[in-house]
């Protein structure tokens, strides 16, 4: 089948083509009537005492509405597809499931997804444009408003906390959403770099914007990391968090694939950042958990990133600013990974207090 997205050229990048990488202004909160049983299944899998109990909930509750869901899934559009996909993503992490192909999964990382669940996901994924689920594009950026993620003013659509205060997993997902919100100005300006011959002054402006945003991101991450010991925990939240970090890279500066946000991947693409394996640089990071529209936008940014790296090798001022931007983005990744490790680490290792920072 022919892709609706043409091969990228550096001149065809526009604000509209970057929009799939940006967080929505308001998350899709409400389900249509036929899909409302999903909210009950989400809550029940969160209350389950173990992964096995959560899976049993799905096995028991799924068959009655299944016949009606499959034909409706192919008709989902826009925000309703996002709303349904978000609930399916929450159920998947509550049950420790992944739809990733076996060749990209760690051995024994997760059991195969039951067919009665997978058939609904495949239909919804067809509308979302992605074959993977249970990751931050749906659970963070699609779950929190950018403003609400800044200070817990507006609760997320799906939350693991039993009370008003966000638990540690909710805090991590809100932080991921906020990082994407802070990074939005970088993407809004990146279309100005979509020229076949990059000039130093717009590249310098874009690099300075990246450096400025990383300072805000690092301040956010420092504050959120300091607040982790004061946040409540829940057994379901910790199990879901462990699902999200399954297969995490060993390197302390690398981000687990399911927690790597769309905007973080976009900034990496703009800088042409490479992955490290065994201490050696070996190529761009693998792109996962993104829709086809998001992947298409990233391919545009890859080409711009190649041009920026080339210009950095020729122009002294660009090269100096480029290296500073790389260093700051890596520092942000390290700080984010520290937050991930704190949230998903043994709860006993984190001193829980009854009062603390807001």
Secondary structure, 3 states (H helix, E strand, C coil): CCCCCCCCCCCCCCHHHHHHHCCCCCCCCCCCHHHCHHHHHHHHHHHCCCHHHHHHHHHHHHHHHHHHHHHHHCCCCHHHHHHHHHHHHHHHHHHCCCCCCHHHCCCCCCCCCCHHHHHHHHHHHHHHCCCCCCCHHHHHHCCCCCCHHHHCCCCCCCCCCCCCCCCHHHHHHHHHHHHHHHHHHHHHHHHHHCCCCCCHHHHHHHHHHHHHHHHHHHHHHHHHHHHHHHCCCCHHHHHHHHHHHCCCCCCCCCCCHHHCCHHHHHHHHHCCCEEEECCEEEEECCCCCCCHHHHHHHHHHHHHHHHHHHHHHHCHHHHHHHHHHHHHHHHHHHHHHHHHHHHHCCHHHCCCCCCCCC
